[in-house]
Structures are given as C-alpha cells and as structure tokens.
Amino acid sequence: MGRQRPLGSPASWWYRCILPYSDEYGGYLYQLKLAVSSILGLWLHHSREDFHQPPEFPCLKTLLAYLELSMPGSDLEHRAHLLLAQLGPPEPTEVESDAQAPKQALETP
C-alpha cells in the first residue's frame, strides 16, 4: 500500500517542495503564474494547429480572453493576438458592415 496523506492535512504538505510558501522566489502566486504562462507559451508555440479552428477560432479566443484578464500586456498575450491576426481576416466592425451594405445594394442588378 502506498503512502497515505495524514487525515486533515492540506495537500500543500505533500507539494511544499514544488511550490514553497516563501517569498524567496516571488511567492506562491508568482510561481504559479510563471508556470501557467510557460505551459501556455509552449502550447501556443509548438501546437499552433490546436488553435486553427476557422472561422471563429474559439480555442484561441478563449486563450486570449484568459490572457487579457490574467496577464494583460504580457508577451504571451501579444503572441496570441499575432497568431489570431495571421490565421484569419479581422472581423468587420459594425461601422464597416453598415458601410458595405449600401454598396452591395447598389451593385445588385
């Protein structure tokens, strides 16, 4: 039988060596943010095909929404925006679609 956790003990007792609670390296939240950023960065760099789901690119847009909330202005957010720009044409804004509608009506015979 494997090691069992003492009853009532937090999971951190077992994982303290991975993410220490000291502020020596920026603290727990800083280390967690670095780890998540590294994982997402590797995914974005090495598995671009995971994000290529035209026409709306839902996976990439979900990642962008997360990055905009959790890591605004980061290099990772910038790279995700660049990938979205490379994968598909920008969506027309409401003003652009309103401007195109009268032109199309005039061109129809």
C-alpha positions in Angstrom: 0.0 0.0 0.0 1.3 3.5 -0.9 1.9 6.5 1.3 -1.3 8.0 2.6 -1.8 11.6 3.5 -2.4 12.2 7.2 -6.1 12.9 7.8 -7.0 16.5 7.9 -3.7 17.6 6.3 -3.7 20.1 3.4 -2.4 18.9 0.1 0.3 21.5 0.4 2.1 19.3 2.9 2.9 16.9 0.0 3.7 19.5 -2.6 5.6 22.1 -0.5 8.8 21.2 -2.3 7.3 22.1 -5.6 5.7 25.5 -4.7 7.1 26.8 -1.4 5.2 29.4 0.5 8.3 31.6 1.0 8.6 34.9 -0.8 12.2 34.0 -1.8 11.3 33.4 -5.4 8.3 35.8 -5.6 5.9 33.7 -3.6 3.3 31.0 -4.5 1.1 33.1 -6.8 4.0 34.5 -8.7 5.4 31.0 -9.2 2.0 29.7 -10.2 1.6 32.5 -12.8 5.0 31.8 -14.2 4.2 28.1 -14.5 0.9 28.7 -16.3 2.5 31.2 -18.6 5.3 28.8 -19.5 2.8 26.0 -20.2 0.5 28.2 -22.3 3.5 29.7 -24.1 4.8 26.2 -25.1 1.4 25.2 -26.2 1.0 28.3 -28.4 4.5 27.9 -29.9 4.6 24.2 -30.5 1.0 23.3 -31.3 -0.4 26.1 -33.4 -2.6 23.7 -35.2 -4.6 23.3 -32.0 -5.8 26.9 -32.4 -6.6 26.7 -36.1 -10.4 26.3 -36.0 -11.9 28.6 -38.6 -14.0 30.7 -38.9 -14.2 31.9 -35.4 -11.1 30.3 -33.7 -12.9 29.5 -30.4 -9.9 28.0 -28.6 -7.6 30.9 -29.5 -10.2 33.4 -28.5 -10.7 31.6 -25.2 -7.0 31.7 -24.5 -6.9 35.4 -25.4 -9.7 36.2 -23.0 -7.9 34.4 -20.2 -4.6 36.2 -21.0 -6.3 39.6 -21.2 -7.7 39.1 -17.7 -4.8 37.3 -16.1 -1.7 38.5 -17.9 -2.6 41.8 -19.6 0.2 43.3 -21.7 2.3 40.1 -21.5 4.4 38.8 -24.3 2.2 35.7 -24.4 -0.9 37.9 -24.9 0.8 39.7 -27.7 1.8 36.5 -29.4 -1.7 35.1 -29.2 -3.0 38.3 -30.8 -0.4 38.0 -33.6 -1.5 34.4 -34.2 -5.1 35.4 -34.4 -4.2 38.1 -37.0 -2.2 35.6 -39.0 -4.9 32.9 -39.0 -7.9 34.9 -40.2 -9.0 38.2 -41.5 -10.1 40.7 -38.9 -13.8 40.6 -38.2 -15.6 43.7 -39.8 -16.7 46.2 -37.2 -20.3 47.4 -37.1 -19.4 50.6 -38.9 -17.6 48.7 -41.7 -20.5 46.3 -42.2 -23.0 49.2 -42.3 -20.9 51.0 -44.9 -20.7 47.8 -47.1 -24.4 47.2 -47.0 -25.4 50.2 -49.2 -22.6 49.4 -51.7 -23.9 45.9 -52.1 -27.4 47.1 -52.6 -26.3 49.5 -55.4 -24.3 46.7 -57.1 -27.3 44.3 -57.3 -28.9 44.5 -60.7 
